[in-house]
Amino acid sequence: MPTPERSTTTVVFCDVAGVPADALTVDALARLRLAARRRQCQVRLRGASPELRELVAFLGLGDVLLG
C-alpha cells in the first residue's frame, strides 16, 4: 500500500497590529495571500484590529484572510 504524501504547506504569520484598516491594507494582504498560496504557503494574521477584521469581512475576504 502506498504511503500518503505529507503536507509541505508552510504557515506564515503576519503581524498586522497597528496597521490601518483601509482598502490599501486589505489589497496588500490579499496580494500577500495570493503569492503565498502560489508557493503552497498559508498566511495567518496576528493582531488584527476589530476595524480591520470588519473591513475584511465586509469586502467578502473573511474566509480568505481571517479563516
C-alpha positions as CSV (number, residue, x, y, z in Angstrom):
1,M,0.0,0.0,0.0
2,P,1.5,3.4,-0.9
3,T,2.2,5.8,1.9
4,P,0.2,9.1,1.9
5,E,2.0,12.2,0.9
6,R,2.9,14.5,3.7
7,S,1.8,18.1,3.6
8,T,4.5,20.5,2.8
9,T,2.4,23.6,3.5
10,T,4.3,26.3,5.3
11,V,2.3,28.7,7.6
12,V,3.5,32.3,7.7
13,F,2.3,34.6,10.5
14,C,1.8,38.3,9.6
15,D,1.7,40.8,12.5
16,V,-0.8,43.4,11.5
17,A,-1.1,45.2,14.8
18,G,-1.1,48.9,14.3
19,V,-1.8,48.6,10.5
20,P,-4.5,51.0,9.3
21,A,-7.9,49.4,8.5
22,D,-8.3,50.7,4.9
23,A,-8.6,49.3,1.4
24,L,-4.9,49.6,0.7
25,T,-4.1,47.3,3.6
26,V,-6.7,44.8,2.5
27,D,-5.4,44.9,-1.0
28,A,-1.8,44.2,0.2
29,L,-3.0,41.4,2.4
30,A,-5.0,39.8,-0.4
31,R,-1.9,40.0,-2.7
32,L,0.3,38.5,0.0
33,R,-2.2,35.7,0.5
34,L,-2.3,35.0,-3.3
35,A,1.5,35.0,-3.6
36,A,1.8,32.7,-0.6
37,R,-0.8,30.3,-2.0
38,R,1.1,30.0,-5.2
39,R,4.1,28.9,-3.2
40,Q,2.0,26.4,-1.2
41,C,2.1,28.6,1.9
42,Q,-0.7,29.8,4.2
43,V,-0.9,33.3,5.7
44,R,-2.3,33.8,9.2
45,L,-2.9,37.3,10.6
46,R,-2.0,38.2,14.1
47,G,-3.0,41.3,16.0
48,A,-5.7,42.4,13.5
49,S,-7.8,45.2,15.0
50,P,-11.6,44.8,15.1
51,E,-11.9,47.5,12.5
52,L,-9.5,45.6,10.1
53,R,-11.4,42.4,10.7
54,E,-14.7,44.1,10.0
55,L,-13.4,45.7,6.8
56,V,-12.0,42.3,5.6
57,A,-15.3,40.6,6.3
58,F,-17.3,43.5,4.7
59,L,-15.2,43.1,1.5
60,G,-16.0,39.4,1.4
61,L,-12.5,38.2,2.2
62,G,-13.0,37.0,5.7
63,D,-12.8,33.3,4.8
64,V,-9.6,34.0,2.8
65,L,-7.7,36.2,5.1
66,L,-9.1,35.5,8.6
67,G,-10.2,31.9,8.2
